[in-house]
Amino acid sequence: MQRAAGVLVVGGGPAGLAAAIAARKKGLPVTVADGAKPPIDKACGEGLLPGTLAALGELDVSIDHSDGQIFRRIRFIDGATFAEAGFTAESGIGVRRTILHEKMVARAEQCGVQLLWNSPVTSIVPDGAVVGGRAIQTRWVVGADGVHSRVRRWSGLDAGVRRQLRFAQRRHYRAKLLSDCVEVHWGRNIQAYLTPLAKEETCVVVISRDPSLRFDEALREFPTLASRLRNAELSSVQQGAVTATCKFNRVCRGNVALVGDASGSVDAITGEGLGLSFRQALALAEALKTGELRKYQAAHCWLARRPHMMARLLLLLDRFTPLRRRVLRAFASDEDLFARLLAAHVNETSPAFLAETSARLGWRLITA
């Protein structure tokens, strides 16, 4: 058996690279293994919220303005009703997933992470794992291999799963359809997300519960958006992905810990998947340094509470059209209310702030 590292991270996507970088910043030797090779792409909305950028800053991963397109507002659109709100002081950025991955790979290399590409992990054993057909000894194994994690299954951490699946399809258009905002178009059990990118590109994602729904068919739900896209040139191959809301009873067992979608996930509608993964990586690194994974278990539960609450709220709006329309009318008539909810979504806020915002929303729903 070959001795490789103190920490073996299984999965070289953003969550795995974040865990590796965070562990190296704590002085731990780290190896990342993945069956693919960079840059690794995934169909996603490609908008990084302010909290996600702050977590990347803690990992010393720099996303420059030239890498993407800054956005400062979120706009919800449902037919003729629309509401928008801006971030308080921060801004987000729309950036291609492949660019983000290249930046994170470069940072991992810079801080001394050993990267094993084209090296699938086929099993884990008590004192290591089998990587690319070779047994590697390691103190800790971190599963960052996505929503269908094999590490989670191998380590017996699948128990207690509660999963809701939806299906996303992404296209890039060579057209500047937005300036400084992200748009979310709401239809019957379907949404379309528009995120501005660099070089006058726009990322468009449609997401629904129907695995057989086709992109062009989905656009019929949004005739105004379809008209805007009619003459726009495609600048990438269409990709699809599964997005899930799921929680597990535990994310650690023995010398194994899970991070990112492998440890549970929130629906893409929240825009919080990457940000949550990066905050988990920072918490996991602290636990690995002290050797106390129970602290990571507690931190993981704490970090997930707000994104899961927002996912429940937004998926409720997806299911119940009359409720959604009342909520959007409330947002449209009270811009500050929408801004407060956006602040609660992207930042830590006090219980008093949440209580007051909830009361205002309740009153607006009565009067909308």
C-alpha beads as a LAMMPS data file, in Angstrom:
LAMMPS data file: protein, C-alpha beads

368 atoms
367 bonds

1 atom types
1 bond types

-500.0 500.0 xlo xhi
-500.0 500.0 ylo yhi
-500.0 500.0 zlo zhi

Masses

1 110.0

Atoms # bond

1 1 1 0.000 0.000 0.000
2 1 1 1.330 3.406 -1.025
3 1 1 1.315 6.168 1.609
4 1 1 -0.063 9.334 0.001
5 1 1 -1.582 11.909 2.293
6 1 1 -3.149 12.838 5.569
7 1 1 -6.368 13.684 3.699
8 1 1 -7.676 12.010 0.547
9 1 1 -10.467 13.980 -1.133
10 1 1 -12.590 11.892 -3.482
11 1 1 -13.958 14.249 -6.144
12 1 1 -12.211 17.152 -7.846
13 1 1 -15.176 19.461 -8.419
14 1 1 -15.528 22.808 -6.613
15 1 1 -16.595 21.208 -3.310
16 1 1 -13.666 18.782 -3.299
17 1 1 -11.147 21.445 -4.292
18 1 1 -12.506 23.769 -1.589
19 1 1 -12.095 21.017 1.022
20 1 1 -8.551 20.343 -0.200
21 1 1 -7.539 24.019 -0.176
22 1 1 -9.035 24.586 3.259
23 1 1 -7.232 21.535 4.679
24 1 1 -3.912 22.646 3.169
25 1 1 -4.383 26.070 4.762
26 1 1 -4.488 24.193 8.072
27 1 1 -1.151 22.562 7.239
28 1 1 -2.480 19.094 6.368
29 1 1 -1.070 17.069 3.451
30 1 1 -3.878 16.562 0.891
31 1 1 -4.469 14.493 -2.234
32 1 1 -7.469 14.930 -4.556
33 1 1 -8.517 12.048 -6.821
34 1 1 -11.061 12.230 -9.635
35 1 1 -11.859 10.027 -12.626
36 1 1 -12.277 13.100 -14.860
37 1 1 -9.813 15.775 -15.890
38 1 1 -10.121 19.567 -15.659
39 1 1 -11.858 21.744 -16.358
40 1 1 -14.909 19.966 -14.944
41 1 1 -18.203 21.479 -16.089
42 1 1 -21.718 21.111 -14.705
43 1 1 -25.053 22.490 -15.857
44 1 1 -25.803 25.241 -13.341
45 1 1 -26.967 28.848 -13.181
46 1 1 -23.359 30.107 -12.851
47 1 1 -24.280 33.021 -10.587
48 1 1 -22.060 33.385 -7.505
49 1 1 -23.913 35.182 -4.698
50 1 1 -22.103 37.578 -2.335
51 1 1 -21.776 34.943 0.403
52 1 1 -20.234 32.502 -2.058
53 1 1 -17.649 35.092 -3.105
54 1 1 -16.853 35.772 0.569
55 1 1 -16.214 32.047 1.161
56 1 1 -13.985 31.897 -1.930
57 1 1 -12.070 34.841 -0.475
58 1 1 -11.410 32.838 2.705
59 1 1 -9.977 30.107 0.470
60 1 1 -7.810 32.723 -1.311
61 1 1 -9.533 31.983 -4.620
62 1 1 -9.757 35.255 -6.502
63 1 1 -12.562 35.842 -8.998
64 1 1 -11.736 38.989 -10.930
65 1 1 -14.320 41.284 -12.538
66 1 1 -12.877 40.351 -15.932
67 1 1 -13.773 36.692 -15.281
68 1 1 -17.500 37.363 -15.450
69 1 1 -20.285 39.913 -15.175
70 1 1 -21.150 41.702 -11.923
71 1 1 -24.808 41.646 -10.853
72 1 1 -26.354 43.592 -7.989
73 1 1 -30.031 42.683 -8.215
74 1 1 -32.408 39.719 -8.428
75 1 1 -35.594 40.007 -10.489
76 1 1 -38.591 37.642 -10.202
77 1 1 -40.994 37.551 -13.163
78 1 1 -44.342 35.745 -13.370
79 1 1 -46.279 36.764 -16.457
80 1 1 -47.007 40.481 -16.206
81 1 1 -45.941 40.673 -12.554
82 1 1 -42.339 41.352 -11.658
83 1 1 -40.459 42.342 -8.532
84 1 1 -36.794 43.039 -7.938
85 1 1 -34.448 43.776 -5.087
86 1 1 -30.793 44.655 -4.773
87 1 1 -28.086 43.416 -2.469
88 1 1 -27.367 45.788 0.414
89 1 1 -23.665 46.475 -0.147
90 1 1 -22.159 43.463 -1.869
91 1 1 -22.542 42.179 -5.406
92 1 1 -22.559 38.802 -7.107
93 1 1 -20.872 37.732 -10.295
94 1 1 -21.893 35.503 -13.188
95 1 1 -18.959 33.331 -14.228
96 1 1 -18.674 30.225 -16.378
97 1 1 -18.381 27.062 -14.286
98 1 1 -15.268 26.009 -16.205
99 1 1 -13.547 29.310 -15.331
100 1 1 -14.376 28.849 -11.660
101 1 1 -12.983 25.322 -11.771
102 1 1 -9.755 26.447 -13.452
103 1 1 -9.288 29.116 -10.770
104 1 1 -9.789 26.577 -7.986
105 1 1 -7.438 24.042 -9.603
106 1 1 -4.747 26.734 -9.865
107 1 1 -5.199 27.666 -6.205
108 1 1 -5.029 24.009 -5.123
109 1 1 -1.782 23.524 -7.049
110 1 1 -0.371 26.735 -5.607
111 1 1 -0.938 25.644 -2.027
112 1 1 0.535 22.178 -2.535
113 1 1 -2.444 19.856 -3.068
114 1 1 -1.539 16.681 -4.973
115 1 1 -4.022 16.332 -7.854
116 1 1 -4.677 12.906 -9.362
117 1 1 -6.818 13.327 -12.496
118 1 1 -8.089 10.385 -14.556
119 1 1 -7.805 8.410 -11.321
120 1 1 -11.168 6.976 -10.252
121 1 1 -11.604 5.854 -6.651
122 1 1 -13.137 2.368 -6.738
123 1 1 -13.388 1.570 -3.027
124 1 1 -12.442 2.712 0.441
125 1 1 -10.756 0.500 3.020
126 1 1 -10.178 0.999 6.775
127 1 1 -6.849 2.789 6.319
128 1 1 -7.237 4.303 2.867
129 1 1 -8.751 3.828 -0.573
130 1 1 -8.124 2.237 -3.966
131 1 1 -7.279 4.986 -6.446
132 1 1 -6.641 4.249 -10.111
133 1 1 -6.118 0.583 -9.265
134 1 1 -3.585 1.335 -6.477
135 1 1 -4.160 1.191 -2.734
136 1 1 -3.346 4.499 -1.012
137 1 1 -3.063 4.872 2.738
138 1 1 -4.517 8.003 4.315
139 1 1 -5.685 9.253 7.706
140 1 1 -8.924 10.863 6.485
141 1 1 -11.203 10.258 3.500
142 1 1 -13.399 13.135 2.345
143 1 1 -16.299 12.284 0.037
144 1 1 -16.931 15.153 -2.383
145 1 1 -18.273 13.023 -5.207
146 1 1 -21.683 14.581 -5.709
147 1 1 -25.328 13.860 -5.071
148 1 1 -24.965 10.175 -6.064
149 1 1 -21.875 9.765 -3.853
150 1 1 -20.304 6.323 -3.789
151 1 1 -18.229 7.299 -0.752
152 1 1 -21.462 7.975 1.121
153 1 1 -22.795 4.551 0.152
154 1 1 -19.534 2.733 0.923
155 1 1 -19.339 4.283 4.397
156 1 1 -22.964 3.542 5.308
157 1 1 -24.020 7.204 5.536
158 1 1 -27.022 6.923 3.191
159 1 1 -29.450 6.475 6.085
160 1 1 -32.188 9.028 6.664
161 1 1 -32.219 10.443 3.148
162 1 1 -35.110 12.698 2.182
163 1 1 -34.726 13.619 -1.469
164 1 1 -36.667 15.774 -3.935
165 1 1 -35.299 15.685 -7.466
166 1 1 -35.673 18.248 -10.234
167 1 1 -34.067 18.398 -13.652
168 1 1 -32.091 21.254 -15.180
169 1 1 -30.925 22.061 -18.703
170 1 1 -28.451 24.819 -19.527
171 1 1 -27.565 26.781 -22.636
172 1 1 -25.198 29.682 -23.239
173 1 1 -26.282 32.394 -25.657
174 1 1 -23.955 34.877 -27.309
175 1 1 -26.151 37.834 -26.400
176 1 1 -26.185 40.464 -23.687
177 1 1 -29.727 40.029 -22.405
178 1 1 -29.084 41.490 -18.930
179 1 1 -26.978 44.229 -17.391
180 1 1 -26.536 43.994 -13.619
181 1 1 -29.240 41.545 -12.529
182 1 1 -30.200 37.871 -12.475
183 1 1 -33.702 37.037 -13.673
184 1 1 -35.884 34.176 -12.442
185 1 1 -38.931 33.539 -14.642
186 1 1 -41.704 31.541 -12.962
187 1 1 -44.116 29.267 -14.843
188 1 1 -46.277 26.267 -14.026
189 1 1 -43.925 24.003 -12.052
190 1 1 -40.958 25.347 -14.016
191 1 1 -38.452 28.187 -13.790
192 1 1 -36.014 29.781 -16.184
193 1 1 -32.889 31.486 -14.807
194 1 1 -30.873 34.077 -16.705
195 1 1 -27.389 35.020 -15.499
196 1 1 -25.136 37.575 -17.241
197 1 1 -21.621 36.347 -18.079
198 1 1 -18.455 37.896 -19.483
199 1 1 -18.003 38.648 -23.190
200 1 1 -21.697 39.507 -23.608
201 1 1 -22.846 35.949 -22.975
202 1 1 -25.943 34.903 -21.048
203 1 1 -26.449 31.630 -19.197
204 1 1 -30.034 30.332 -19.430
205 1 1 -31.186 27.392 -17.306
206 1 1 -34.637 25.804 -17.246
207 1 1 -35.542 23.569 -14.331
208 1 1 -38.603 21.450 -13.586
209 1 1 -39.783 18.190 -12.042
210 1 1 -40.285 16.616 -15.481
211 1 1 -37.217 14.629 -16.624
212 1 1 -38.540 14.417 -20.186
213 1 1 -39.149 18.161 -20.663
214 1 1 -37.152 19.634 -23.563
215 1 1 -35.541 23.077 -23.476
216 1 1 -37.485 24.548 -26.404
217 1 1 -40.698 23.074 -25.063
218 1 1 -40.003 24.686 -21.689
219 1 1 -39.520 28.097 -23.306
220 1 1 -43.124 28.027 -24.525
221 1 1 -44.056 28.688 -20.914
222 1 1 -42.238 32.035 -21.193
223 1 1 -43.214 33.674 -24.514
224 1 1 -41.541 37.013 -23.745
225 1 1 -38.276 35.293 -22.860
226 1 1 -38.542 33.034 -25.924
227 1 1 -38.882 36.140 -28.087
228 1 1 -35.711 37.625 -26.569
229 1 1 -33.810 34.423 -27.335
230 1 1 -35.199 33.812 -30.823
231 1 1 -32.308 35.346 -32.768
232 1 1 -29.577 34.745 -30.199
233 1 1 -26.699 32.468 -31.209
234 1 1 -25.866 29.462 -29.052
235 1 1 -22.286 29.573 -27.757
236 1 1 -22.066 26.164 -26.064
237 1 1 -23.447 22.655 -26.185
238 1 1 -26.607 22.177 -24.141
239 1 1 -26.057 20.298 -20.884
240 1 1 -28.378 18.708 -18.345
241 1 1 -28.096 17.921 -14.662
242 1 1 -30.114 16.705 -11.700
243 1 1 -30.664 19.068 -8.792
244 1 1 -31.810 17.708 -5.454
245 1 1 -32.932 18.787 -2.044
246 1 1 -31.783 16.088 0.345
247 1 1 -30.628 15.690 3.944
248 1 1 -28.839 12.849 5.711
249 1 1 -28.810 11.919 9.386
250 1 1 -25.024 11.942 9.546
251 1 1 -22.151 13.220 7.384
252 1 1 -19.263 11.562 9.283
253 1 1 -18.393 8.014 10.244
254 1 1 -15.025 6.761 11.450
255 1 1 -12.382 8.465 9.301
256 1 1 -14.850 9.453 6.541
257 1 1 -16.523 12.855 6.157
258 1 1 -18.787 14.146 3.401
259 1 1 -18.857 17.633 1.909
260 1 1 -20.854 19.407 -0.795
261 1 1 -23.694 17.600 -2.544
262 1 1 -22.396 14.278 -1.240
263 1 1 -23.344 15.449 2.259
264 1 1 -26.816 16.689 1.275
265 1 1 -27.899 19.434 -1.061
266 1 1 -30.325 22.259 -1.669
267 1 1 -32.284 22.827 -4.859
268 1 1 -30.589 25.009 -7.474
269 1 1 -33.426 27.503 -7.101
270 1 1 -31.661 28.872 -4.007
271 1 1 -28.379 29.674 -5.790
272 1 1 -26.704 28.490 -2.574
273 1 1 -25.206 25.125 -3.558
274 1 1 -21.626 26.283 -4.080
275 1 1 -21.648 28.754 -1.215
276 1 1 -22.859 26.074 1.173
277 1 1 -20.191 23.645 -0.070
278 1 1 -17.417 26.210 0.474
279 1 1 -18.570 27.025 4.016
280 1 1 -18.738 23.303 4.784
281 1 1 -15.179 22.897 3.481
282 1 1 -13.899 25.582 5.843
283 1 1 -15.663 23.963 8.808
284 1 1 -14.407 20.499 7.837
285 1 1 -10.794 21.691 7.651
286 1 1 -11.000 22.944 11.228
287 1 1 -12.376 19.588 12.383
288 1 1 -9.711 17.615 10.490
289 1 1 -6.993 19.747 12.063
290 1 1 -8.203 18.932 15.581
291 1 1 -9.197 15.364 14.720
292 1 1 -12.756 15.891 16.013
293 1 1 -15.233 15.180 13.247
294 1 1 -18.166 15.522 15.662
295 1 1 -17.546 19.279 15.515
296 1 1 -17.982 19.142 11.759
297 1 1 -21.248 17.243 12.158
298 1 1 -22.596 20.028 14.369
299 1 1 -21.290 22.773 12.085
300 1 1 -22.771 21.048 9.029
301 1 1 -26.241 21.047 10.591
302 1 1 -25.904 24.718 11.516
303 1 1 -24.713 25.802 8.075
304 1 1 -27.510 23.951 6.258
305 1 1 -30.420 25.355 8.248
306 1 1 -30.900 28.664 6.364
307 1 1 -30.406 27.318 2.787
308 1 1 -32.847 24.475 3.478
309 1 1 -35.406 26.913 4.893
310 1 1 -35.149 29.070 1.762
311 1 1 -35.356 25.988 -0.478
312 1 1 -38.588 24.927 1.221
313 1 1 -40.059 28.396 0.760
314 1 1 -39.088 28.703 -2.922
315 1 1 -40.213 25.176 -3.794
316 1 1 -43.526 25.953 -2.099
317 1 1 -43.918 28.863 -4.526
318 1 1 -43.084 26.471 -7.361
319 1 1 -45.878 24.089 -6.378
320 1 1 -48.645 26.572 -5.609
321 1 1 -49.224 29.142 -8.344
322 1 1 -51.878 31.246 -6.526
323 1 1 -49.607 31.598 -3.497
324 1 1 -46.635 32.532 -5.676
325 1 1 -48.584 35.228 -7.460
326 1 1 -49.746 36.717 -4.169
327 1 1 -46.145 36.707 -2.904
328 1 1 -44.854 38.390 -6.056
329 1 1 -47.591 41.019 -5.864
330 1 1 -46.541 41.621 -2.264
331 1 1 -42.908 42.009 -3.343
332 1 1 -43.887 44.321 -6.194
333 1 1 -45.858 46.601 -3.863
334 1 1 -43.201 46.602 -1.128
335 1 1 -39.678 46.640 -2.587
336 1 1 -38.133 46.864 0.868
337 1 1 -39.810 43.589 1.863
338 1 1 -38.219 41.751 -1.067
339 1 1 -34.857 43.364 -0.211
340 1 1 -35.174 42.176 3.402
341 1 1 -35.886 38.611 2.295
342 1 1 -32.944 38.743 -0.095
343 1 1 -30.738 39.956 2.756
344 1 1 -31.956 37.071 4.926
345 1 1 -31.152 34.689 2.081
346 1 1 -27.573 35.801 1.367
347 1 1 -26.484 36.924 4.870
348 1 1 -26.765 35.820 8.454
349 1 1 -29.545 37.891 10.058
350 1 1 -30.885 38.102 13.595
351 1 1 -34.028 36.234 14.766
352 1 1 -35.664 39.629 15.332
353 1 1 -34.982 40.632 11.712
354 1 1 -36.485 37.382 10.448
355 1 1 -39.519 37.697 12.723
356 1 1 -40.236 41.249 11.606
357 1 1 -39.765 40.339 7.931
358 1 1 -42.067 37.318 8.282
359 1 1 -44.736 39.461 9.927
360 1 1 -44.539 42.022 7.118
361 1 1 -44.791 39.285 4.503
362 1 1 -47.808 37.798 6.274
363 1 1 -49.554 41.164 6.323
364 1 1 -48.787 41.784 2.666
365 1 1 -50.185 38.366 1.721
366 1 1 -53.422 39.228 3.490
367 1 1 -53.734 42.549 1.681
368 1 1 -52.221 41.569 -1.727

Bonds

1 1 1 2
2 1 2 3
3 1 3 4
4 1 4 5
5 1 5 6
6 1 6 7
7 1 7 8
8 1 8 9
9 1 9 10
10 1 10 11
11 1 11 12
12 1 12 13
13 1 13 14
14 1 14 15
15 1 15 16
16 1 16 17
17 1 17 18
18 1 18 19
19 1 19 20
20 1 20 21
21 1 21 22
22 1 22 23
23 1 23 24
24 1 24 25
25 1 25 26
26 1 26 27
27 1 27 28
28 1 28 29
29 1 29 30
30 1 30 31
31 1 31 32
32 1 32 33
33 1 33 34
34 1 34 35
35 1 35 36
36 1 36 37
37 1 37 38
38 1 38 39
39 1 39 40
40 1 40 41
41 1 41 42
42 1 42 43
43 1 43 44
44 1 44 45
45 1 45 46
46 1 46 47
47 1 47 48
48 1 48 49
49 1 49 50
50 1 50 51
51 1 51 52
52 1 52 53
53 1 53 54
54 1 54 55
55 1 55 56
56 1 56 57
57 1 57 58
58 1 58 59
59 1 59 60
60 1 60 61
61 1 61 62
62 1 62 63
63 1 63 64
64 1 64 65
65 1 65 66
66 1 66 67
67 1 67 68
68 1 68 69
69 1 69 70
70 1 70 71
71 1 71 72
72 1 72 73
73 1 73 74
74 1 74 75
75 1 75 76
76 1 76 77
77 1 77 78
78 1 78 79
79 1 79 80
80 1 80 81
81 1 81 82
82 1 82 83
83 1 83 84
84 1 84 85
85 1 85 86
86 1 86 87
87 1 87 88
88 1 88 89
89 1 89 90
90 1 90 91
91 1 91 92
92 1 92 93
93 1 93 94
94 1 94 95
95 1 95 96
96 1 96 97
97 1 97 98
98 1 98 99
99 1 99 100
100 1 100 101
101 1 101 102
102 1 102 103
103 1 103 104
104 1 104 105
105 1 105 106
106 1 106 107
107 1 107 108
108 1 108 109
109 1 109 110
110 1 110 111
111 1 111 112
112 1 112 113
113 1 113 114
114 1 114 115
115 1 115 116
116 1 116 117
117 1 117 118
118 1 118 119
119 1 119 120
120 1 120 121
121 1 121 122
122 1 122 123
123 1 123 124
124 1 124 125
125 1 125 126
126 1 126 127
127 1 127 128
128 1 128 129
129 1 129 130
130 1 130 131
131 1 131 132
132 1 132 133
133 1 133 134
134 1 134 135
135 1 135 136
136 1 136 137
137 1 137 138
138 1 138 139
139 1 139 140
140 1 140 141
141 1 141 142
142 1 142 143
143 1 143 144
144 1 144 145
145 1 145 146
146 1 146 147
147 1 147 148
148 1 148 149
149 1 149 150
150 1 150 151
151 1 151 152
152 1 152 153
153 1 153 154
154 1 154 155
155 1 155 156
156 1 156 157
157 1 157 158
158 1 158 159
159 1 159 160
160 1 160 161
161 1 161 162
162 1 162 163
163 1 163 164
164 1 164 165
165 1 165 166
166 1 166 167
167 1 167 168
168 1 168 169
169 1 169 170
170 1 170 171
171 1 171 172
172 1 172 173
173 1 173 174
174 1 174 175
175 1 175 176
176 1 176 177
177 1 177 178
178 1 178 179
179 1 179 180
180 1 180 181
181 1 181 182
182 1 182 183
183 1 183 184
184 1 184 185
185 1 185 186
186 1 186 187
187 1 187 188
188 1 188 189
189 1 189 190
190 1 190 191
191 1 191 192
192 1 192 193
193 1 193 194
194 1 194 195
195 1 195 196
196 1 196 197
197 1 197 198
198 1 198 199
199 1 199 200
200 1 200 201
201 1 201 202
202 1 202 203
203 1 203 204
204 1 204 205
205 1 205 206
206 1 206 207
207 1 207 208
208 1 208 209
209 1 209 210
210 1 210 211
211 1 211 212
212 1 212 213
213 1 213 214
214 1 214 215
215 1 215 216
216 1 216 217
217 1 217 218
218 1 218 219
219 1 219 220
220 1 220 221
221 1 221 222
222 1 222 223
223 1 223 224
224 1 224 225
225 1 225 226
226 1 226 227
227 1 227 228
228 1 228 229
229 1 229 230
230 1 230 231
231 1 231 232
232 1 232 233
233 1 233 234
234 1 234 235
235 1 235 236
236 1 236 237
237 1 237 238
238 1 238 239
239 1 239 240
240 1 240 241
241 1 241 242
242 1 242 243
243 1 243 244
244 1 244 245
245 1 245 246
246 1 246 247
247 1 247 248
248 1 248 249
249 1 249 250
250 1 250 251
251 1 251 252
252 1 252 253
253 1 253 254
254 1 254 255
255 1 255 256
256 1 256 257
257 1 257 258
258 1 258 259
259 1 259 260
260 1 260 261
261 1 261 262
262 1 262 263
263 1 263 264
264 1 264 265
265 1 265 266
266 1 266 267
267 1 267 268
268 1 268 269
269 1 269 270
270 1 270 271
271 1 271 272
272 1 272 273
273 1 273 274
274 1 274 275
275 1 275 276
276 1 276 277
277 1 277 278
278 1 278 279
279 1 279 280
280 1 280 281
281 1 281 282
282 1 282 283
283 1 283 284
284 1 284 285
285 1 285 286
286 1 286 287
287 1 287 288
288 1 288 289
289 1 289 290
290 1 290 291
291 1 291 292
292 1 292 293
293 1 293 294
294 1 294 295
295 1 295 296
296 1 296 297
297 1 297 298
298 1 298 299
299 1 299 300
300 1 300 301
301 1 301 302
302 1 302 303
303 1 303 304
304 1 304 305
305 1 305 306
306 1 306 307
307 1 307 308
308 1 308 309
309 1 309 310
310 1 310 311
311 1 311 312
312 1 312 313
313 1 313 314
314 1 314 315
315 1 315 316
316 1 316 317
317 1 317 318
318 1 318 319
319 1 319 320
320 1 320 321
321 1 321 322
322 1 322 323
323 1 323 324
324 1 324 325
325 1 325 326
326 1 326 327
327 1 327 328
328 1 328 329
329 1 329 330
330 1 330 331
331 1 331 332
332 1 332 333
333 1 333 334
334 1 334 335
335 1 335 336
336 1 336 337
337 1 337 338
338 1 338 339
339 1 339 340
340 1 340 341
341 1 341 342
342 1 342 343
343 1 343 344
344 1 344 345
345 1 345 346
346 1 346 347
347 1 347 348
348 1 348 349
349 1 349 350
350 1 350 351
351 1 351 352
352 1 352 353
353 1 353 354
354 1 354 355
355 1 355 356
356 1 356 357
357 1 357 358
358 1 358 359
359 1 359 360
360 1 360 361
361 1 361 362
362 1 362 363
363 1 363 364
364 1 364 365
365 1 365 366
366 1 366 367
367 1 367 368
